[in-house]
Amino acid sequence: MERDKEREIRDQLSMLGLQHRDLDNEIAALEAAGSVDQLHITRLKRRKLQLKDQITTLEDQLLPDIIA
């Protein structure tokens, strides 16, 4: 893989990781405050899962396939 492409993927991973942590903190704060807006919390959790899927996809691009 080219270094530029790898650097770009790592930058994206970093950005997505920050967004994932921010969502995690926001969800925790809403749940701790006893927020009654479950729909909003559910949407945040769904977005967090989407971010995790994107992170996994990018990580898979960085790791070479190993044939056992």
Secondary structure, DSSP 8 states (H G I E B T S, - for coil): --HHHHHHHHHHHHHHHHHHHHHHHHHHHHHHTT---HHHHHHHHHHHHHHHHHHHHHHHHHS-----
